[in-house]
Amino acid sequence: MKLLKSSLLGSAAAFAAVAGAQAADLPVKKAAPIEFVRVCSAYGAGFFYIPGTDTCLRLSGRARFQYGFQAPVGRGNGAGDYSGYQGLARINIDARTQTGYGTLRAFLRVEAASRTGIPTLHSGTQIRIANAFPGAGVDAYGRVEQYLNTDKAFIQFAGFTAGRASSFFDFYAHDFEMVGVTSGSDLGSTNLAAYTATLGNGFSATISMEDPSFRRTPIYSSQAAAAGAAVANSSSALIFAQTNALTPVFLGYTAAGVPSGLGFTDVVQRNRMPDFVGALRYDAPWGSAQVSGAVHELNTGNTVTTFVGTNAGAALTQANARPLARTPSEYGWAVQGGLKLNLPFIAPGDTLYLQGSYGEGTQLYTGNSSYSGSYTGNPTSIQGSAFSQYFQDATLNPFTNRLELATSFSAVAAMLHYWSPEWRSAFFGSYGENTFANGARFAQGSYFGLLGTGPGVPGTRYYALNQVLRDTYQVSAGASLIWSPVKDLDIGLEGVYVKVGAQNGRVLDLNKVPGQTAAYVNNLANPVRTINSEDIFQLRARVQRDF
């Protein structure tokens, strides 16, 4: 036994000696040091250093479910949806580096959602600016929508901001609302280049060059059968079937001096001049205040050289038609003032916003179409509406070939109140008006007999009751109750009310008058139903987690 034990120990010692000798002949590889993620405390909670760099990064996001209920005003014309659903995902990336010129920041936010049902969830506004894509199924079209948006992608450095960001014109921007029912500017995603100067004592000033594409409401174009002769000259008509892009203007006159004969102007607006926005802001412990202004170009395309009609009895041609110069561009403008008041003496976190704005040719800066639908002159977000709202920034006068700007204004108040740290409510309301230039509706109606479209011949019952280019007002109000049982989790309910009406007189009830033709309405023997306002209600529920 002792002999066996001695043999085993000797063999192990010999093996260890040989292995050690072989290992001594191999190169020694030093293990790479492991760099652990370090917390970056310079910019607040959640930031960490990207390993191997001096850049701090914060990842965050949002998950949301929403359900909306809104009964249609009428059941005709494809209306009839009562419910809407939304599932939304948001990812934020915030990267910051300290430099000799201050903080260099890049911020990215991407949103994606699946939305269905009522138009204020399935949003025509988002489709019109290519943020969303409608379903193509027979039961899905107009009811199913996939939403994808590069909501933010900007760089900030030494006072400069460049990229896709919120407009510097905006102030309140529906901060306390789920539906976004109030009037007021709320452009969360636009392309811009801006510089902000810090003036000291809480004051700052910004000048911003912004993309005009996201601030346009179409110029009024009276669609006419005669315009079909010029459809081939319009890229909009060819590619997107926007045949109302061509608006008729008079080119010739009879021997008695009566306008006769039509040419056409393409009223699709081009990207020429950027919008210029300026803002002066003051921030203090009690809150903040801002005054902002904007200049916005309105333009048309080239005149279409197709002539329809007669001049002094002869066929209207290039030879006997008066020259039609390009429609001069016009410049709309808007101003806005806002006040934010912190109200800790009521409850910690309580806040009050007050805001007012006025504009000419800048409806999207005053924001009366926020609920009804934007980027269209005649929105359809209110299902079964008894009459049409018109939001055109301008109309093209057919007699002068000049743009005539519409005016608009809005006023909004919103308050956030904390009943307790876990329970809060928002209360909000607004009033706004859209008014067309003096004589704009009359000018469009004056050649109604030639075209068979527009508001009708002035003096007739059809003209008096038609909703086309009618001045309108809008009252909005709402309230919410939100429970946050844990940090960054919201479970809430919001109810809203909207009243839309004509500023004066009454209009035809589109749900009650059959046909809507001028011949029918102008016959006094035929009964017609009229309306001067309509009421809309919506209830929305939300579950949302931010991280």
C-alpha positions in Angstrom: 0.0 0.0 0.0 2.8 2.4 0.9 4.5 1.5 -2.4 1.3 2.3 -4.4 0.9 5.6 -2.6 4.5 6.6 -3.3 4.1 5.7 -7.0 1.0 7.9 -7.4 2.6 10.9 -5.7 5.7 10.5 -7.8 3.7 10.4 -11.0 1.7 13.5 -10.1 4.8 15.4 -9.3 6.4 14.4 -12.6 3.3 15.4 -14.6 3.2 18.8 -12.9 6.8 19.4 -13.7 6.3 18.6 -17.4 3.1 20.7 -17.6 4.9 23.6 -15.9 7.8 23.4 -18.4 5.4 23.4 -21.4 3.4 26.3 -20.0 6.6 28.3 -19.5 7.2 28.1 -23.2 3.7 29.7 -24.1 3.2 33.5 -24.4 1.3 34.9 -21.4 -2.0 36.7 -22.5 -3.2 39.4 -20.1 -7.0 39.5 -19.5 -8.7 42.6 -20.9 -10.0 44.9 -18.2 -13.8 44.9 -17.9 -15.2 48.5 -18.2 -18.4 48.7 -16.2 -21.2 51.2 -17.1 -20.8 54.3 -15.0 -23.6 56.6 -13.9 -23.5 60.1 -15.3 -24.9 62.6 -12.8 -24.3 65.8 -14.8 -27.7 65.8 -16.6 -30.1 64.3 -14.1 -31.3 60.8 -13.3 -31.1 58.0 -15.8 -28.0 59.0 -17.7 -24.9 56.8 -18.0 -21.6 57.0 -19.9 -21.3 55.2 -23.2 -18.4 52.9 -22.4 -15.1 54.2 -23.8 -16.5 57.8 -24.3 -17.3 60.9 -22.4 -20.9 61.0 -23.8 -23.8 60.5 -21.5 -26.8 58.6 -22.7 -30.4 58.2 -21.5 -32.8 55.7 -22.9 -36.5 56.1 -22.2 -39.9 55.4 -23.7 -43.6 55.1 -23.5 -46.3 52.4 -23.9 -49.9 53.5 -24.2 -53.4 52.1 -24.7 -56.3 54.3 -25.5 -60.0 53.8 -26.1 -62.3 56.5 -27.5 -66.1 56.7 -27.8 -67.8 59.4 -29.9 -71.3 59.0 -31.4 -71.5 60.3 -35.0 -73.7 63.4 -35.6 -75.3 61.6 -38.5 -75.2 58.1 -39.9 -75.0 59.0 -43.6 -72.0 59.2 -46.0 -70.1 56.3 -44.5 -70.3 57.6 -40.9 -71.4 55.3 -38.1 -68.3 54.4 -36.1 -68.7 54.8 -32.3 -65.4 53.4 -31.0 -61.7 53.8 -31.6 -58.6 52.1 -30.3 -54.9 52.9 -30.1 -51.8 51.1 -29.1 -48.7 53.4 -29.1 -44.9 52.8 -28.6 -42.4 55.5 -28.1 -38.6 55.3 -27.8 -36.4 58.3 -26.7 -32.6 58.5 -27.0 -30.9 61.5 -25.3 -27.1 61.9 -25.9 -25.1 64.7 -24.2 -21.4 65.6 -24.2 -19.8 68.5 -22.3 -17.6 70.7 -24.5 -15.7 73.9 -24.3 -18.8 75.6 -25.9 -21.3 74.1 -23.6 -23.4 70.9 -23.9 -23.6 69.2 -27.2 -26.9 67.3 -27.3 -28.7 65.0 -29.8 -32.2 63.9 -29.1 -34.2 61.2 -31.0 -37.8 60.2 -30.6 -39.6 57.6 -32.8 -43.3 56.7 -32.4 -45.3 53.9 -33.8 -49.0 53.1 -33.3 -51.9 51.0 -34.5 -55.1 53.1 -34.5 -58.6 52.2 -35.5 -62.2 53.4 -35.5 -63.5 57.0 -34.9 -61.7 59.6 -37.1 -60.1 61.4 -34.1 -58.1 58.2 -33.5 -57.9 57.1 -37.1 -56.5 60.4 -38.1 -56.8 61.9 -41.6 -54.6 64.7 -40.4 -51.7 62.3 -40.0 -52.3 60.6 -43.3 -52.3 64.0 -45.1 -48.7 64.6 -43.9 -47.5 61.0 -44.5 -47.2 60.1 -40.9 -49.8 57.3 -41.2 -50.9 54.7 -43.7 -54.5 53.5 -44.0 -55.7 49.9 -44.3 -56.7 48.8 -47.8 -59.3 46.2 -46.8 -63.0 46.9 -47.6 -63.8 47.0 -43.9 -60.5 48.6 -42.9 -60.2 51.6 -45.2 -60.9 54.7 -43.2 -60.9 52.6 -40.0 -57.5 51.0 -39.6 -54.3 53.0 -39.6 -50.6 52.3 -38.9 -48.8 55.3 -37.6 -45.0 55.9 -37.8 -43.3 59.2 -37.1 -39.8 60.5 -36.6 -41.2 62.8 -33.9 -37.9 64.3 -32.9 -34.4 64.2 -34.3 -32.5 67.4 -33.5 -29.0 68.6 -32.4 -28.5 71.4 -29.9 -25.1 73.2 -29.6 -24.0 76.6 -28.4 -27.5 78.0 -28.6 -28.3 76.4 -32.0 -31.1 73.9 -32.6 -31.2 72.1 -36.0 -33.4 69.1 -37.0 -36.9 67.9 -36.4 -38.3 69.5 -33.3 -41.3 71.3 -31.9 -42.1 74.7 -33.4 -40.6 77.6 -31.4 -43.9 79.4 -32.0 -45.8 77.0 -29.7 -46.4 77.5 -25.9 -49.2 75.5 -24.3 -49.5 72.9 -27.1 -52.2 70.8 -25.5 -49.9 69.8 -22.6 -52.7 68.7 -20.3 -55.0 67.0 -22.8 -55.5 63.5 -24.2 -57.7 64.4 -27.2 -56.2 67.8 -28.0 -59.6 69.4 -28.4 -58.8 73.0 -27.7 -57.8 75.6 -30.3 -54.2 76.6 -30.4 -51.0 75.9 -32.2 -49.5 72.4 -31.5 -46.8 71.5 -34.0 -44.7 68.9 -32.3 -42.8 67.8 -35.4 -41.4 70.1 -38.0 -38.0 70.7 -39.6 -36.2 73.8 -38.4 -33.0 75.6 -37.8 -33.0 78.1 -34.8 -30.8 80.1 -32.5 -31.7 80.9 -28.9 -29.9 83.6 -27.1 -29.9 83.7 -23.3 -30.3 87.3 -22.3 -30.0 86.9 -18.5 -32.4 87.3 -15.6 -34.7 84.5 -17.0 -35.1 86.1 -20.5 -34.3 84.3 -23.8 -34.9 85.1 -27.4 -35.2 82.7 -30.4 -35.2 83.2 -34.1 -36.2 80.1 -36.1 -36.4 79.2 -39.8 -39.1 76.5 -40.1 -40.6 74.2 -42.7 -43.7 75.8 -44.2 -45.1 72.4 -45.3 -46.5 71.7 -41.9 -48.3 75.0 -41.5 -50.3 75.0 -44.7 -54.1 74.9 -45.2 -55.1 74.7 -48.9 -56.1 77.8 -50.8 -59.7 77.7 -51.8 -60.2 76.2 -55.2 -63.7 76.0 -56.7 -63.9 72.7 -58.5 -65.6 72.9 -61.9 -66.4 70.8 -64.9 -64.6 73.3 -67.1 -61.4 72.6 -65.1 -61.3 69.1 -66.6 -59.9 70.6 -69.8 -56.8 71.6 -67.9 -56.3 68.6 -65.6 -53.4 67.3 -67.7 -51.5 70.5 -66.8 -51.6 69.9 -63.1 -49.1 67.6 -61.5 -51.4 67.4 -58.5 -54.3 66.2 -60.6 -52.1 63.7 -62.5 -50.5 62.0 -59.6 -52.8 62.5 -56.6 -56.2 63.0 -58.3 -56.5 66.4 -56.7 -58.6 67.9 -59.5 -59.7 70.8 -57.3 -56.1 72.1 -57.5 -57.1 74.1 -60.6 -59.1 77.2 -59.9 -60.8 79.1 -62.7 -60.0 82.8 -63.3 -61.5 85.1 -66.0 -59.4 85.8 -69.1 -61.7 87.5 -71.5 -64.7 89.9 -71.7 -67.7 90.3 -74.0 -68.3 93.4 -76.1 -70.4 94.8 -73.2 -67.5 94.4 -70.8 -68.9 91.3 -69.0 -66.3 88.8 -68.0 -66.4 85.7 -70.2 -64.0 82.8 -70.8 -61.9 81.0 -68.3 -58.3 80.1 -67.7 -56.9 78.2 -64.8 -54.4 78.7 -62.0 -52.8 75.8 -60.2 -53.2 76.7 -56.5 -51.0 74.0 -55.1 -48.5 75.8 -52.9 -44.8 75.3 -53.5 -41.9 75.3 -51.0 -40.3 78.7 -51.7 -39.8 80.8 -48.6 -39.4 79.2 -45.2 -41.6 80.3 -42.3 -39.7 82.7 -40.0 -40.6 82.5 -36.3 -39.4 84.7 -33.4 -40.1 84.2 -29.7 -39.2 86.1 -26.5 -39.5 84.1 -23.4 -39.2 84.7 -19.7 -38.8 81.9 -17.1 -39.0 82.4 -13.3 -39.9 80.3 -10.2 -43.5 81.5 -10.5 -43.9 80.2 -14.1 -43.1 81.5 -17.6 -44.4 83.9 -20.3 -43.8 84.0 -24.0 -44.6 86.3 -27.0 -44.1 84.8 -30.4 -44.7 85.8 -34.0 -44.5 84.1 -37.4 -44.4 85.1 -41.1 -45.8 82.6 -43.6 -45.7 82.7 -47.4 -48.8 81.8 -49.5 -48.2 81.1 -53.2 -49.6 79.4 -56.3 -48.1 77.5 -59.2 -47.9 78.7 -62.8 -50.9 79.8 -64.7 -52.4 77.0 -66.9 -52.5 78.1 -70.5 -55.8 76.4 -71.4 -58.6 78.7 -72.4 -62.3 77.9 -72.3 -65.1 80.3 -73.4 -65.5 83.3 -75.7 -64.2 86.8 -75.9 -66.6 89.2 -77.8 -68.2 86.2 -79.4 -64.9 84.7 -80.7 -63.4 81.5 -79.2 -61.1 82.4 -76.4 -57.5 81.8 -77.5 -54.0 83.0 -76.5 -54.4 85.7 -79.2 -57.5 87.3 -77.9 -57.3 86.6 -74.2 -55.8 89.1 -71.9 -52.5 88.0 -70.5 -52.8 86.3 -67.1 -49.9 87.0 -64.9 -48.7 84.7 -62.2 -50.7 85.2 -59.0 -48.6 87.4 -56.6 -47.5 85.7 -53.4 -48.9 87.0 -50.2 -47.4 86.9 -46.7 -49.6 85.8 -43.8 -48.6 86.5 -40.2 -49.5 85.4 -36.7 -48.8 86.6 -33.2 -49.3 84.7 -29.9 -49.0 85.5 -26.2 -48.9 82.8 -23.5 -48.6 82.8 -19.7 -47.9 79.8 -17.4 -48.5 80.2 -13.7 -47.3 77.7 -11.1 -49.9 77.4 -8.3 -48.2 75.6 -5.4 -50.3 77.5 -2.9 -53.3 75.4 -4.1 -51.5 72.1 -4.3 -47.9 71.1 -5.3 -47.8 70.7 -9.1 -50.8 72.8 -9.9 -50.4 74.9 -13.1 -52.5 77.3 -15.1 -52.0 78.2 -18.8 -53.5 81.2 -20.6 -52.9 81.7 -24.3 -54.2 83.8 -27.1 -53.3 84.1 -30.8 -54.3 86.0 -34.0 -53.4 85.5 -37.6 -54.0 86.4 -41.2 -53.5 83.6 -43.7 -52.1 81.4 -40.9 -54.9 79.2 -39.6 -52.6 76.5 -38.4 -50.8 79.1 -36.2 -54.1 79.8 -34.4 -55.0 76.2 -34.5 -58.8 76.1 -34.7 -58.6 72.9 -36.8 -56.8 71.0 -34.0 -59.8 68.8 -33.3 -61.7 68.9 -36.6 -58.7 68.0 -38.8 -55.8 69.9 -40.4 -54.1 70.1 -43.8 -57.4 70.1 -45.6 -59.9 72.9 -46.4 -62.9 70.9 -45.5 -62.2 68.4 -42.7 -64.2 65.2 -42.0 -63.1 64.2 -38.5 -66.6 65.0 -37.2 -68.6 62.0 -38.5 -71.9 62.9 -40.1 -71.4 66.6 -39.7 -74.5 68.6 -40.6 -72.4 71.3 -42.3 -68.9 71.7 -43.5 -66.2 73.8 -41.8 -63.8 75.7 -44.1 -60.3 76.4 -42.9 -58.7 77.9 -46.1 -55.8 80.3 -45.4 -56.8 82.2 -48.5 -59.2 82.3 -51.5 -58.2 83.2 -55.1 -60.4 86.0 -56.4 -61.4 84.9 -59.9 -61.8 88.5 -61.1 -58.4 89.9 -59.8 -56.3 86.7 -59.8 -55.1 87.8 -56.3 -55.0 85.8 -53.0 -57.3 87.2 -50.3 -56.3 86.1 -46.8 -58.6 84.8 -44.2 -58.3 85.7 -40.5 -58.5 83.6 -37.4 -58.0 83.8 -33.7 -58.1 81.6 -30.7 -58.0 81.8 -26.9 -57.4 78.9 -24.5 -57.1 78.3 -20.8 -56.0 75.1 -19.1 -55.4 74.1 -15.5 -53.8 71.0 -13.9 -54.8 70.3 -10.3 -53.5 67.6 -8.0 -56.2 66.3 -5.6 -53.4 64.2 -4.0 -50.0 62.9 -5.1 -51.8 60.0 -6.8 -54.8 61.8 -8.3 -54.9 64.8 -10.6 -57.3 66.5 -13.0 -57.1 68.8 -16.0 -59.7 71.4 -16.9 -59.5 73.2 -20.2 -61.5 75.3 -22.7 -61.0 77.5 -25.8 -62.8 79.7 -28.2 -61.8 80.4 -31.8 -63.1 81.9 -35.1 -62.3 81.7 -38.8 -63.3 84.6 -41.0 -62.9 85.0 -44.7 -61.8 88.2 -46.4 -64.6 90.7 -47.1 -66.2 89.9 -50.5 -64.4 86.5 -50.9 -67.6 84.5 -50.7 -69.4 87.0 -52.9 -66.7 86.8 -55.6 -66.8 83.0 -55.7 -70.6 83.0 -56.0 -70.7 85.7 -58.7 -69.5 83.2 -61.3 -71.5 80.3 -60.0 -73.7 80.4 -63.1 -70.8 79.8 -65.3 -69.3 77.0 -63.3 -72.1 75.3 -61.4 -70.1 75.0 -58.3 -69.2 77.2 -55.2 -71.5 78.9 -52.7 -74.2 79.7 -55.3 -75.4 82.9 -57.0 -75.6 85.8 -54.5 -79.2 86.7 -53.7 -80.5 83.2 -54.0 -81.6 80.9 -51.2 -78.9 78.5 -52.0 -76.2 81.2 -51.6 -77.8 82.4 -48.3 -77.9 78.9 -46.8 -74.7 77.3 -48.3 -71.9 76.4 -45.9 -69.1 77.1 -48.5 -66.7 79.7 -47.2 -68.9 80.4 -44.3 -67.4 82.2 -41.3 -67.4 79.8 -38.3 -66.7 79.7 -34.6 -65.7 76.8 -32.3 -66.1 76.3 -28.6 -64.2 73.5 -26.9 -64.2 72.3 -23.3 -63.1 69.2 -21.3 -61.9 67.7 -18.1 -60.0 64.6 -17.0 -59.3 62.4 -14.0 -56.0 60.5 -13.8 -54.8 58.0 -11.2 -51.1 57.3 -10.8 -50.8 54.5 -8.3 -47.0 54.2 -8.9 -44.5 56.6 -10.5 -44.8 57.0 -14.3 -48.1 55.0 -14.6 -51.2 56.9 -15.6 -54.7 55.4 -15.7 -57.2 58.1 -16.8 -60.5 59.2 -18.3 -61.2 62.4 -20.2 -64.5 63.8 -21.5 -64.6 66.6 -24.1 -67.3 68.8 -25.7 -67.1 70.8 -29.0 -69.6 73.2 -30.4 -69.1 74.3 -34.0 -71.3 77.0 -35.5 -71.8 79.6 -38.2 -70.9 83.1 -37.0 -74.2 84.5 -38.4 -77.3 83.1 -40.1 -78.2 79.5 -40.8 -76.8 76.9 -43.2 -78.3 73.8 -44.9 -78.5 70.7 -42.8 -76.6 68.2 -45.0 -78.3 65.3 -43.2 -81.8 66.6 -43.9 -81.9 68.2 -47.3 -81.9 65.7 -50.2 -79.7 66.3 -53.2 -78.4 69.7 -52.1 -78.6 71.0 -55.7 -79.2 74.7 -56.3 -82.3 73.9 -58.4 -83.9 72.0 -55.5 -83.0 74.6 -52.8 -83.9 77.6 -54.9 -87.4 76.3 -55.5 -89.2 77.9 -52.6 -91.9 75.2 -52.8 -89.4 72.6 -51.6 -88.8 72.3 -47.9 -85.3 72.7 -46.5 -83.9 72.1 -43.1 -81.3 74.4 -41.6 -78.9 74.5 -38.7 -76.6 77.1 -37.2 -74.5 74.9 -34.9 -73.8 71.3 -33.8 -72.5 69.6 -30.7 -70.0 66.8 -30.4 -69.0 64.8 -27.3 -66.2 62.3 -26.9 -65.0 60.1 -24.0 -61.5 58.7 -24.0 -59.7 56.3 -21.6 -56.0 55.8 -21.3 -53.4 53.5 -19.7 -49.9 54.8 -20.1 -46.5 53.8 -18.7 -43.4 56.0 -19.1 -39.9 54.8 -18.3 
